[in-house]
Amino acid sequence: MNALARSYTGVERAAVLMMLVGEEEAAAILQKLEPDEVRELGRAMFAVADVSEDDVGNVLDDFVGRARARTAIGFDPKPRVEAVMTRALGPGKAGNVLARIAPPVPGAGLEALEWLDACDIAAMIGKEHPQIAAVLIANLDPTQASEVLELLPDAVQPDILHRIARLGPVTPEALDTLQEMLANRVGGQRGGAALTLGGTREAAKILSGARKATEQRVMPKLFKIDKETARQIEDALFVFDNLLEMDDKNLGVLIRNIDSDTLTRALKGVEAPVRERFLGCMSARAADGIRDEMEARGPMKLAEVLDAQKAVIGIARGLAKDGALQMGGGDDDYV
């Protein structure tokens, strides 16, 4: 086999394969990659568009026959890349990926944002009105939204999170305005029905994905902006299962500060492993007493169980605030 006419990276070798296999196979591969991997491989597919016949034979000898039938891949790669990307990602996301690695093509709108880097999105919306930033961030996956939020100036983070929590239906006219703003960066199709975004649970997901220091800085400011919304975010931010993040020592401290009736009702509605984790931090006699009480009570209303769990969470927060226990672990402890 001849030596390679040029040196290919691993990504470029993969790109040669992608240019050789059928669209269905290539699409199946792309569907298993992360957005940044798709972009990197897509760029490489353009970079190897002029690969020679000898290089194809050296990179993948089992595809030599197919490569020779094409007389190398020295053809216009755009239709091929576009077809593979579209099959794998759908027309919206594919258009946006192609817009970043090839000459501009029609792209998607808000849904294409998840295929941009967090830094790109933060730079794009950093000088926009907080309401626009809130709509765009609320449209992102919570993990990506957390990254974007942390990249924005500290001073605007509480306001944006508050707006995300208070978002509701976004009119088609407002969406048109946003699409126009995005057009130069990601392309866009205008018009359509109203879109509902945001809410306190969405805001809590975004904040929970950020660093604990961000949460500790943002929440007090959010309480100053809107106490009720901040309280709702706080409720959604911390649920009963989060108590399991405590070690046995701290969980034991919490249990000793909960009356048996409240603990019985709270544990009645949880899965067996969660229940046993709590009971395992008690004396055998006390744990047996809770088990007997739960069995004796029979079925309970869900609302009653949830109220008891909220009471337990409230006790835990109070003890943590007083420094009597630590919730979480390491540098991310609640204090």
Residue frames as qw, qx, qy, qz and C-alpha x, y, z in Angstrom:
[[0.000, 0.889, 0.458, 0.000, 0.00, 0.00, 0.00],
 [0.399, 0.565, -0.027, 0.722, 1.34, 3.42, -0.90],
 [0.304, -0.280, -0.458, 0.787, 2.31, 5.93, 1.72],
 [0.084, 0.841, 0.501, -0.188, -0.16, 8.67, 2.39],
 [0.415, 0.575, 0.171, 0.684, 0.26, 11.72, 0.23],
 [0.130, -0.607, 0.202, -0.758, -0.59, 13.87, 3.23],
 [0.185, -0.030, -0.843, 0.505, -0.92, 13.33, 6.95],
 [0.460, -0.491, -0.437, -0.597, -4.51, 12.89, 8.16],
 [0.258, -0.297, 0.607, -0.691, -5.77, 13.40, 11.69],
 [0.122, 0.181, 0.959, -0.180, -8.08, 10.89, 13.31],
 [0.378, 0.565, 0.406, -0.610, -11.06, 13.15, 12.68],
 [0.373, 0.558, -0.422, -0.609, -10.11, 13.51, 9.01],
 [0.072, 0.127, -0.975, -0.168, -9.82, 9.74, 8.67],
 [0.244, 0.405, 0.795, -0.380, -13.31, 9.42, 10.14],
 [0.361, 0.618, 0.036, -0.698, -14.47, 12.10, 7.70],
 [0.220, 0.344, -0.767, -0.495, -13.19, 10.05, 4.75],
 [0.045, 0.184, 0.979, -0.074, -15.26, 7.12, 5.98],
 [0.271, 0.559, 0.515, -0.591, -18.31, 9.36, 6.37],
 [0.335, 0.572, -0.291, -0.690, -17.90, 10.56, 2.79],
 [0.191, 0.243, -0.889, -0.338, -17.73, 6.99, 1.54],
 [0.106, 0.238, 0.942, -0.212, -20.50, 5.15, 3.38],
 [0.073, -0.564, -0.674, -0.472, -24.16, 5.45, 2.53],
 [0.178, -0.509, 0.054, -0.840, -26.22, 8.36, 3.83],
 [0.770, -0.488, -0.252, -0.325, -28.20, 6.12, 6.17],
 [0.830, -0.168, -0.325, 0.421, -25.05, 4.71, 7.76],
 [0.335, 0.295, -0.182, 0.876, -23.45, 8.14, 8.02],
 [0.397, -0.557, -0.098, -0.723, -26.62, 9.59, 9.52],
 [0.843, -0.424, -0.329, -0.045, -26.76, 6.80, 12.09],
 [0.670, -0.007, -0.304, 0.677, -23.22, 7.66, 13.17],
 [0.063, 0.408, -0.056, 0.909, -23.95, 11.39, 13.44],
 [0.586, -0.578, -0.286, -0.491, -27.01, 10.72, 15.58],
 [0.832, -0.393, -0.316, 0.231, -24.78, 9.23, 18.27],
 [0.522, 0.170, -0.174, 0.817, -22.45, 12.25, 18.45],
 [0.192, -0.704, -0.377, 0.571, -22.63, 15.37, 20.57],
 [0.341, 0.919, 0.189, -0.064, -23.21, 18.76, 18.86],
 [0.120, -0.854, 0.432, 0.266, -19.54, 19.78, 19.13],
 [0.540, -0.189, 0.771, 0.280, -18.48, 16.43, 17.69],
 [0.562, 0.631, 0.530, 0.072, -20.90, 16.84, 14.78],
 [0.186, 0.967, -0.076, -0.157, -19.45, 20.27, 14.04],
 [0.323, -0.656, 0.622, 0.280, -15.86, 19.00, 14.22],
 [0.577, 0.087, 0.776, 0.240, -16.57, 16.02, 11.98],
 [0.470, 0.793, 0.384, -0.045, -18.57, 18.17, 9.57],
 [0.036, 0.913, -0.309, -0.264, -15.66, 20.58, 9.17],
 [0.417, -0.402, 0.765, 0.280, -13.35, 17.66, 8.52],
 [0.624, 0.421, 0.654, 0.073, -15.71, 16.32, 5.85],
 [0.371, 0.924, 0.043, -0.085, -15.30, 19.59, 3.98],
 [0.214, -0.799, 0.519, 0.216, -11.53, 19.53, 4.59],
 [0.463, -0.210, 0.825, 0.248, -11.09, 16.09, 2.97],
 [0.659, 0.594, 0.256, -0.385, -13.30, 16.84, -0.01],
 [0.519, 0.737, -0.395, -0.176, -10.25, 16.69, -2.32],
 [0.629, -0.427, 0.649, 0.019, -8.79, 13.48, -0.88],
 [0.351, 0.490, -0.676, -0.423, -6.97, 11.51, -3.54],
 [0.905, 0.031, -0.297, -0.302, -7.75, 7.98, -4.64],
 [0.609, 0.254, -0.657, 0.366, -4.49, 6.70, -3.17],
 [0.113, -0.301, 0.549, -0.772, -5.20, 8.35, 0.16],
 [0.774, -0.141, 0.020, -0.616, -8.64, 6.75, 0.29],
 [0.871, 0.123, -0.474, -0.027, -7.08, 3.36, -0.25],
 [0.406, 0.270, -0.645, 0.589, -4.60, 3.94, 2.56],
 [0.341, -0.278, 0.376, -0.815, -7.15, 5.33, 5.04],
 [0.712, 0.037, 0.538, -0.451, -9.73, 2.57, 4.56],
 [0.036, 0.288, -0.843, -0.453, -8.77, -0.25, 2.26],
 [0.239, 0.325, 0.911, -0.086, -12.12, -2.01, 2.69],
 [0.339, 0.771, 0.359, -0.402, -13.74, 1.00, 0.98],
 [0.228, -0.390, 0.537, 0.712, -11.30, 1.16, -1.93],
 [0.237, 0.335, 0.822, 0.394, -13.81, -0.31, -4.36],
 [0.054, 0.850, 0.514, -0.101, -16.46, 2.25, -3.55],
 [0.201, -0.773, 0.122, 0.590, -13.85, 5.04, -3.60],
 [0.286, -0.178, 0.664, 0.667, -12.51, 3.98, -7.01],
 [0.215, 0.584, 0.750, 0.223, -16.04, 3.94, -8.41],
 [0.027, -0.938, -0.262, 0.225, -16.29, 7.60, -7.44],
 [0.628, 0.493, -0.038, 0.601, -12.75, 8.34, -8.77],
 [0.316, 0.005, -0.415, 0.853, -11.95, 10.02, -5.41],
 [0.100, -0.732, -0.614, 0.278, -14.11, 12.39, -3.38],
 [0.234, -0.221, 0.127, 0.938, -13.12, 15.42, -5.37],
 [0.035, -0.565, -0.629, -0.533, -16.69, 16.52, -6.04],
 [0.236, -0.508, 0.080, -0.825, -18.84, 19.25, -4.59],
 [0.252, -0.083, -0.890, 0.371, -19.33, 18.01, -1.01],
 [0.296, -0.065, 0.254, -0.919, -22.25, 20.29, -0.13],
 [0.732, -0.091, -0.321, -0.594, -25.12, 18.05, -1.36],
 [0.693, -0.004, -0.708, 0.131, -23.56, 15.01, 0.25],
 [0.209, 0.030, -0.618, 0.758, -22.85, 16.66, 3.61],
 [0.413, -0.095, 0.085, -0.902, -26.24, 18.36, 3.64],
 [0.756, -0.094, -0.493, -0.421, -28.06, 15.08, 2.92],
 [0.600, -0.043, -0.722, 0.342, -26.20, 13.23, 5.69],
 [0.042, 0.045, -0.468, 0.882, -26.66, 16.02, 8.25],
 [0.531, -0.115, -0.107, -0.832, -30.36, 16.36, 7.43],
 [0.756, -0.115, -0.610, -0.210, -31.00, 12.66, 7.76],
 [0.538, -0.068, -0.673, 0.503, -29.22, 12.53, 11.11],
 [0.164, -0.179, -0.432, 0.868, -30.26, 15.81, 12.71],
 [0.187, 0.773, 0.584, -0.162, -33.36, 17.00, 10.92],
 [0.428, 0.669, 0.245, 0.556, -33.49, 20.02, 8.60],
 [0.242, -0.955, -0.044, -0.167, -33.42, 22.62, 11.39],
 [0.639, -0.667, 0.304, 0.234, -30.32, 21.54, 13.27],
 [0.767, 0.156, 0.385, 0.489, -28.59, 20.41, 10.08],
 [0.317, 0.838, 0.189, 0.402, -29.01, 23.85, 8.56],
 [0.331, -0.929, 0.151, -0.067, -27.46, 25.48, 11.58],
 [0.775, -0.369, 0.384, 0.341, -24.49, 23.11, 11.69],
 [0.659, 0.423, 0.364, 0.504, -23.85, 23.68, 7.98],
 [0.081, 0.959, 0.095, 0.253, -24.06, 27.43, 8.50],
 [0.487, -0.818, 0.293, 0.085, -21.12, 27.17, 10.93],
 [0.661, -0.312, 0.581, 0.357, -18.90, 24.95, 8.78],
 [0.458, 0.317, 0.617, 0.555, -19.75, 25.97, 5.21],
 [0.030, -0.174, -0.217, -0.960, -21.00, 28.97, 3.22],
 [0.353, 0.112, 0.492, -0.788, -24.24, 30.28, 4.79],
 [0.235, -0.233, -0.840, -0.429, -27.35, 28.23, 4.14],
 [0.538, -0.481, -0.142, -0.677, -30.95, 28.58, 5.41],
 [0.238, 0.132, -0.852, 0.448, -31.04, 27.49, 9.06],
 [0.392, -0.574, -0.719, -0.006, -33.37, 26.99, 11.95],
 [0.175, -0.777, -0.005, -0.605, -34.55, 29.44, 14.54],
 [0.470, -0.666, 0.385, -0.434, -34.74, 29.21, 18.30],
 [0.972, -0.169, 0.145, -0.073, -34.42, 25.43, 18.30],
 [0.775, 0.479, -0.217, 0.350, -31.01, 25.78, 16.63],
 [0.168, -0.857, 0.340, -0.348, -29.54, 27.61, 19.63],
 [0.847, -0.430, 0.310, -0.045, -28.64, 24.35, 21.36],
 [0.887, 0.260, 0.128, 0.359, -26.17, 23.71, 18.56],
 [0.244, 0.829, -0.214, 0.455, -24.26, 26.91, 19.34],
 [0.549, 0.024, -0.573, 0.607, -21.52, 27.10, 21.94],
 [0.357, -0.763, -0.472, 0.260, -22.51, 28.62, 25.29],
 [0.361, -0.422, 0.064, 0.829, -19.89, 31.34, 24.76],
 [0.093, 0.217, 0.553, 0.799, -21.39, 32.22, 21.37],
 [0.247, -0.689, -0.638, -0.241, -24.89, 32.49, 22.82],
 [0.422, -0.690, -0.305, 0.503, -23.74, 34.56, 25.80],
 [0.293, -0.230, 0.241, 0.896, -21.87, 36.92, 23.49],
 [0.002, -0.384, -0.650, -0.655, -24.89, 37.20, 21.23],
 [0.351, -0.729, -0.529, -0.255, -27.36, 38.10, 23.98],
 [0.529, -0.264, -0.392, 0.705, -25.04, 39.86, 26.42],
 [0.056, -0.111, -0.027, 0.992, -26.10, 43.33, 25.30],
 [0.284, -0.399, -0.649, -0.582, -29.74, 42.49, 24.60],
 [0.502, -0.448, 0.135, -0.727, -32.68, 43.39, 26.83],
 [0.242, -0.239, 0.876, -0.343, -33.01, 40.92, 29.76],
 [0.744, 0.240, 0.369, -0.503, -36.42, 39.81, 28.47],
 [0.716, 0.546, -0.374, -0.224, -34.90, 38.72, 25.16],
 [0.166, 0.477, -0.837, 0.208, -32.09, 36.95, 26.98],
 [0.512, -0.091, 0.692, -0.501, -34.64, 35.22, 29.22],
 [0.830, 0.360, 0.085, -0.417, -36.65, 33.88, 26.27],
 [0.602, 0.570, -0.556, -0.055, -33.57, 32.60, 24.51],
 [0.013, -0.401, 0.849, -0.343, -32.10, 30.95, 27.61],
 [0.653, 0.018, 0.535, -0.535, -35.45, 29.37, 28.51],
 [0.818, 0.433, -0.163, -0.342, -35.45, 27.75, 25.07],
 [0.345, 0.560, -0.750, 0.077, -32.17, 25.93, 25.79],
 [0.797, -0.183, -0.568, 0.098, -31.52, 22.60, 27.42],
 [0.536, -0.841, -0.046, -0.061, -31.13, 23.27, 31.19],
 [0.795, -0.300, 0.130, 0.510, -27.47, 22.22, 31.19],
 [0.465, 0.377, 0.248, 0.761, -26.62, 24.55, 28.32],
 [0.171, -0.855, -0.249, -0.422, -28.80, 27.27, 29.83],
 [0.675, -0.698, -0.050, 0.233, -26.84, 27.05, 33.09],
 [0.679, -0.055, 0.197, 0.705, -23.58, 27.53, 31.22],
 [0.210, 0.613, 0.299, 0.701, -24.93, 30.56, 29.35],
 [0.405, -0.867, -0.232, -0.176, -26.34, 32.12, 32.54],
 [0.715, -0.553, 0.030, 0.426, -22.98, 31.84, 34.29],
 [0.569, 0.151, 0.268, 0.762, -21.23, 33.53, 31.36],
 [0.008, 0.808, 0.309, 0.502, -23.46, 36.60, 31.61],
 [0.097, 0.482, -0.391, 0.778, -22.56, 39.50, 33.93],
 [0.232, -0.224, -0.831, 0.453, -23.34, 38.78, 37.61],
 [0.167, 0.191, 0.271, -0.928, -25.50, 41.89, 37.85],
 [0.552, 0.117, -0.316, -0.762, -28.04, 40.68, 35.26],
 [0.272, 0.028, -0.961, -0.038, -28.27, 37.02, 36.33],
 [0.129, 0.299, 0.772, -0.545, -30.99, 37.46, 39.02],
 [0.420, 0.433, 0.038, -0.797, -33.15, 39.62, 36.71],
 [0.448, 0.274, -0.699, -0.486, -32.89, 37.13, 33.85],
 [0.161, -0.075, -0.972, 0.152, -33.68, 34.17, 36.11],
 [0.254, 0.365, 0.546, -0.709, -36.70, 36.04, 37.50],
 [0.484, 0.413, -0.236, -0.735, -37.93, 36.73, 33.96],
 [0.329, 0.145, -0.902, -0.240, -37.47, 33.07, 33.03],
 [0.012, 0.213, 0.887, -0.410, -39.60, 32.06, 36.02],
 [0.309, 0.508, 0.387, -0.704, -42.33, 34.52, 34.99],
 [0.166, 0.228, -0.640, -0.715, -42.36, 33.67, 31.28],
 [0.615, 0.318, 0.619, -0.369, -45.51, 32.37, 29.68],
 [0.666, 0.560, 0.460, 0.176, -46.86, 32.42, 26.12],
 [0.239, -0.463, 0.314, 0.794, -44.57, 34.24, 23.69],
 [0.574, 0.660, 0.247, -0.416, -46.51, 35.79, 20.83],
 [0.780, 0.378, 0.339, 0.365, -45.68, 35.10, 17.16],
 [0.235, 0.939, -0.025, 0.252, -44.79, 38.79, 16.77],
 [0.437, -0.800, 0.410, -0.007, -42.25, 38.54, 19.57],
 [0.835, -0.090, 0.486, 0.244, -40.85, 35.36, 18.06],
 [0.614, 0.713, 0.180, 0.289, -40.48, 37.14, 14.72],
 [0.051, -0.954, 0.254, -0.150, -38.40, 39.81, 16.43],
 [0.653, -0.536, 0.528, 0.084, -36.19, 37.19, 18.01],
 [0.839, 0.272, 0.404, 0.243, -35.82, 35.33, 14.72],
 [0.411, 0.879, -0.018, 0.241, -34.67, 38.52, 13.04],
 [0.308, -0.851, 0.418, -0.075, -32.08, 39.05, 15.77],
 [0.745, -0.290, 0.591, 0.110, -30.83, 35.50, 15.32],
 [0.789, 0.596, 0.129, -0.074, -30.89, 35.52, 11.52],
 [0.333, 0.834, -0.435, 0.063, -27.33, 36.76, 11.04],
 [0.261, -0.557, 0.764, -0.194, -25.98, 34.14, 13.43],
 [0.388, -0.034, 0.917, -0.085, -28.03, 30.98, 13.06],
 [0.194, -0.133, -0.707, -0.667, -30.57, 31.67, 10.34],
 [0.251, 0.217, 0.695, -0.638, -34.30, 31.43, 10.91],
 [0.104, -0.404, -0.757, -0.502, -37.77, 30.68, 9.68],
 [0.152, -0.072, 0.283, -0.944, -40.28, 33.31, 10.74],
 [0.616, -0.171, -0.234, -0.732, -43.83, 33.12, 11.88],
 [0.448, -0.075, -0.886, 0.098, -45.77, 30.38, 13.64],
 [0.551, -0.669, -0.443, -0.230, -47.89, 29.86, 16.71],
 [0.300, -0.803, 0.322, -0.402, -47.29, 31.28, 20.15],
 [0.698, 0.154, -0.643, 0.276, -44.73, 29.43, 22.23],
 [0.619, -0.748, 0.015, -0.238, -44.85, 28.85, 25.98],
 [0.632, 0.360, -0.502, 0.468, -41.49, 28.95, 27.72],
 [0.039, 0.457, -0.494, 0.739, -40.04, 29.23, 31.19],
 [0.747, -0.514, -0.297, -0.300, -41.67, 28.85, 34.58],
 [0.436, -0.754, 0.428, -0.239, -40.33, 28.41, 38.10],
 [0.926, -0.143, 0.341, 0.076, -39.43, 24.75, 37.53],
 [0.740, 0.568, 0.027, 0.360, -37.46, 25.64, 34.41],
 [0.017, 0.875, -0.300, 0.379, -35.70, 28.43, 36.28],
 [0.707, -0.561, 0.410, -0.133, -34.85, 26.00, 39.09],
 [0.942, 0.165, 0.202, 0.211, -33.42, 23.47, 36.62],
 [0.497, 0.748, -0.129, 0.420, -31.19, 26.15, 35.12],
 [0.242, -0.815, 0.374, -0.371, -30.01, 27.35, 38.52],
 [0.875, -0.355, 0.324, -0.061, -29.42, 23.81, 39.82],
 [0.884, 0.338, 0.081, 0.312, -27.08, 23.19, 36.89],
 [0.226, 0.844, -0.250, 0.417, -24.98, 26.23, 37.75],
 [0.473, 0.182, -0.646, 0.571, -22.23, 26.30, 40.34],
 [0.433, -0.621, -0.611, 0.231, -23.36, 26.46, 43.95],
 [0.295, -0.318, -0.126, 0.892, -21.67, 29.85, 44.29],
 [0.105, -0.199, -0.442, -0.868, -23.93, 31.17, 41.55],
 [0.435, -0.554, -0.676, -0.219, -27.02, 29.88, 43.34],
 [0.480, -0.535, -0.447, 0.533, -25.90, 31.39, 46.63],
 [0.183, -0.183, 0.074, 0.963, -25.28, 34.75, 44.95],
 [0.180, -0.242, -0.553, -0.776, -28.43, 34.86, 42.81],
 [0.357, -0.521, -0.773, -0.060, -31.10, 33.63, 45.24],
 [0.247, -0.538, -0.427, 0.683, -30.80, 36.46, 47.84],
 [0.027, 0.218, -0.240, -0.946, -31.03, 39.03, 45.05],
 [0.257, -0.266, -0.762, -0.532, -33.98, 37.21, 43.56],
 [0.282, -0.561, -0.721, 0.292, -35.80, 37.36, 46.90],
 [0.100, -0.458, -0.140, 0.872, -35.37, 41.13, 46.82],
 [0.154, 0.048, -0.534, -0.830, -36.86, 41.27, 43.31],
 [0.696, -0.157, -0.321, -0.623, -39.82, 38.96, 43.90],
 [0.348, -0.355, 0.767, -0.406, -40.20, 36.99, 47.15],
 [0.827, 0.140, 0.365, -0.404, -43.01, 34.73, 45.94],
 [0.786, 0.547, -0.273, -0.092, -41.27, 33.75, 42.71],
 [0.168, 0.606, -0.729, 0.270, -38.00, 33.21, 44.57],
 [0.560, -0.229, 0.667, -0.435, -39.78, 30.99, 47.09],
 [0.894, 0.312, 0.137, -0.290, -41.32, 28.93, 44.27],
 [0.594, 0.625, -0.501, 0.072, -37.92, 28.52, 42.62],
 [0.140, -0.512, 0.755, -0.386, -36.43, 27.51, 45.97],
 [0.774, -0.029, 0.481, -0.411, -39.16, 24.91, 46.45],
 [0.881, 0.455, -0.045, -0.124, -38.50, 23.49, 42.98],
 [0.315, 0.734, -0.579, 0.163, -34.76, 23.69, 43.49],
 [0.015, -0.323, 0.874, -0.362, -34.71, 21.37, 46.48],
 [0.783, -0.164, -0.336, -0.497, -36.89, 18.27, 46.72],
 [0.810, -0.480, 0.241, -0.235, -37.20, 15.52, 49.29],
 [0.965, 0.140, -0.022, 0.218, -34.79, 13.15, 47.50],
 [0.355, 0.746, -0.316, 0.466, -32.04, 15.77, 47.78],
 [0.581, -0.687, 0.321, -0.294, -31.89, 14.97, 51.49],
 [0.987, -0.041, 0.094, 0.123, -30.21, 11.70, 50.52],
 [0.555, 0.672, -0.250, 0.422, -27.13, 13.70, 49.48],
 [0.354, -0.763, 0.400, -0.364, -26.34, 14.15, 53.18],
 [0.386, 0.268, -0.860, 0.196, -24.05, 11.70, 54.90],
 [0.571, -0.406, -0.713, -0.018, -25.41, 9.44, 57.63],
 [0.342, -0.243, -0.482, 0.769, -24.25, 11.74, 60.43],
 [0.142, 0.057, -0.019, -0.988, -26.11, 14.78, 59.10],
 [0.512, -0.244, -0.608, -0.555, -29.14, 12.74, 58.11],
 [0.505, -0.345, -0.734, 0.295, -29.24, 11.41, 61.66],
 [0.109, -0.186, -0.303, 0.928, -29.20, 14.97, 63.02],
 [0.354, -0.085, -0.329, -0.871, -32.15, 15.82, 60.80],
 [0.557, -0.283, -0.747, -0.229, -34.14, 12.74, 61.82],
 [0.388, -0.308, -0.657, 0.567, -33.70, 13.54, 65.51],
 [0.052, 0.210, 0.158, -0.963, -35.31, 16.92, 64.90],
 [0.463, -0.091, -0.504, -0.724, -38.43, 15.50, 63.19],
 [0.591, -0.125, 0.560, -0.567, -41.35, 14.21, 65.21],
 [0.321, -0.028, 0.938, 0.125, -42.33, 10.60, 64.49],
 [0.493, 0.609, 0.550, -0.289, -45.73, 11.51, 63.04],
 [0.337, 0.826, -0.203, -0.403, -44.24, 13.85, 60.41],
 [0.073, -0.499, 0.822, 0.265, -41.48, 11.37, 59.56],
 [0.468, 0.189, 0.860, -0.073, -43.98, 8.52, 59.22],
 [0.514, 0.733, 0.338, -0.289, -46.13, 10.51, 56.80],
 [0.187, 0.807, -0.419, -0.372, -43.11, 11.74, 54.82],
 [0.149, -0.372, 0.895, 0.197, -41.63, 8.27, 54.38],
 [0.627, 0.308, 0.653, -0.293, -44.97, 6.72, 53.49],
 [0.628, 0.728, 0.139, -0.238, -44.77, 8.09, 49.96],
 [0.109, 0.762, -0.594, -0.233, -41.15, 7.25, 49.02],
 [0.814, 0.276, -0.500, -0.103, -39.54, 4.26, 47.36],
 [0.906, -0.399, -0.122, 0.070, -38.24, 1.47, 49.61],
 [0.728, 0.162, -0.184, 0.640, -34.50, 2.29, 49.09],
 [0.021, 0.596, -0.102, 0.796, -35.09, 5.91, 50.12],
 [0.693, -0.600, -0.075, -0.392, -37.12, 4.84, 53.14],
 [0.926, -0.226, -0.167, 0.254, -34.47, 2.37, 54.25],
 [0.487, 0.414, -0.209, 0.740, -31.75, 5.02, 53.94],
 [0.308, -0.634, 0.122, -0.699, -33.64, 7.15, 56.47],
 [0.866, -0.439, -0.050, -0.233, -34.45, 4.23, 58.76],
 [0.865, 0.128, -0.272, 0.402, -30.85, 3.07, 58.58],
 [0.237, 0.476, -0.310, 0.788, -29.79, 6.27, 60.35],
 [0.586, -0.530, 0.114, -0.602, -32.06, 5.46, 63.32],
 [0.303, -0.307, 0.857, -0.280, -31.81, 2.95, 66.10],
 [0.184, -0.081, -0.935, -0.293, -33.25, -0.46, 65.24],
 [0.000, 0.471, 0.783, -0.406, -36.04, 0.04, 67.76],
 [0.197, 0.566, 0.111, -0.793, -37.01, 3.46, 66.43],
 [0.225, 0.263, -0.666, -0.661, -36.89, 2.23, 62.83],
 [0.109, -0.242, -0.962, -0.068, -39.15, -0.73, 63.63],
 [0.094, 0.547, 0.570, -0.606, -41.57, 1.65, 65.30],
 [0.256, 0.479, -0.227, -0.808, -41.78, 3.81, 62.13],
 [0.209, 0.073, -0.870, -0.440, -42.31, 0.71, 59.98],
 [0.037, -0.386, -0.894, 0.223, -45.11, -0.53, 62.23],
 [0.157, 0.573, 0.314, -0.741, -46.77, 2.90, 62.22],
 [0.252, 0.351, -0.493, -0.755, -46.66, 3.13, 58.42],
 [0.194, -0.102, -0.945, -0.243, -48.21, -0.30, 58.08],
 [0.001, -0.461, -0.768, 0.444, -50.91, 0.47, 60.65],
 [0.179, 0.496, 0.082, -0.845, -51.94, 3.70, 58.89],
 [0.587, 0.474, 0.649, 0.101, -52.70, 2.03, 55.57],
 [0.415, 0.518, 0.372, 0.649, -53.16, 4.17, 52.42],
 [0.194, -0.640, -0.238, 0.705, -52.64, 7.92, 52.84],
 [0.415, 0.879, 0.229, -0.040, -53.59, 10.89, 50.68],
 [0.696, 0.330, 0.043, 0.636, -50.78, 12.13, 48.45],
 [0.003, -0.825, -0.001, -0.565, -51.34, 15.71, 49.60],
 [0.693, -0.709, 0.081, -0.102, -50.78, 14.66, 53.20],
 [0.884, -0.092, 0.119, 0.442, -47.51, 12.94, 52.30],
 [0.475, 0.568, 0.082, 0.667, -46.27, 15.94, 50.28],
 [0.284, -0.871, 0.018, -0.400, -47.10, 18.31, 53.13],
 [0.818, -0.544, 0.132, 0.133, -45.05, 16.17, 55.50],
 [0.791, 0.169, 0.146, 0.570, -42.13, 16.07, 53.07],
 [0.186, 0.776, 0.047, 0.600, -42.23, 19.85, 52.73],
 [0.557, -0.807, 0.069, -0.184, -42.15, 20.10, 56.50],
 [0.883, -0.256, 0.152, 0.363, -39.06, 17.87, 56.62],
 [0.577, 0.476, 0.122, 0.652, -37.35, 19.99, 53.95],
 [0.137, -0.874, -0.025, -0.466, -38.20, 23.12, 55.94],
 [0.749, -0.650, 0.119, 0.057, -36.67, 21.64, 59.07],
 [0.837, 0.044, 0.162, 0.521, -33.55, 20.66, 57.13],
 [0.336, 0.693, 0.088, 0.632, -33.16, 24.18, 55.74],
 [0.398, -0.866, 0.029, -0.301, -33.59, 25.68, 59.16],
 [0.845, -0.453, 0.163, 0.234, -30.97, 23.40, 60.71],
 [0.721, 0.293, 0.165, 0.606, -28.58, 24.11, 57.83],
 [0.084, 0.838, 0.062, 0.536, -29.08, 27.86, 58.24],
 [0.563, -0.792, 0.152, -0.179, -28.27, 27.56, 61.94],
 [0.241, 0.657, -0.705, 0.111, -25.18, 25.50, 61.15],
 [0.711, -0.290, 0.544, -0.337, -26.54, 22.40, 62.89],
 [0.792, 0.107, 0.578, 0.162, -26.09, 20.25, 59.79],
 [0.025, 0.492, -0.518, -0.699, -24.66, 20.36, 56.30],
 [0.761, 0.447, 0.404, -0.241, -26.72, 19.55, 53.25],
 [0.659, 0.718, -0.223, -0.007, -24.81, 18.25, 50.23],
 [0.879, -0.286, 0.118, 0.364, -21.10, 17.62, 50.21],
 [0.641, 0.125, 0.168, 0.738, -17.71, 19.14, 49.58],
 [0.166, -0.097, 0.028, 0.981, -17.51, 22.68, 48.29],
 [0.275, -0.328, -0.522, -0.738, -21.17, 22.59, 47.28],
 [0.226, -0.381, -0.795, 0.415, -22.52, 22.34, 50.84],
 [0.195, -0.772, -0.355, -0.490, -25.56, 24.38, 51.70],
 [0.391, -0.079, -0.514, 0.759, -24.79, 26.77, 54.51]]
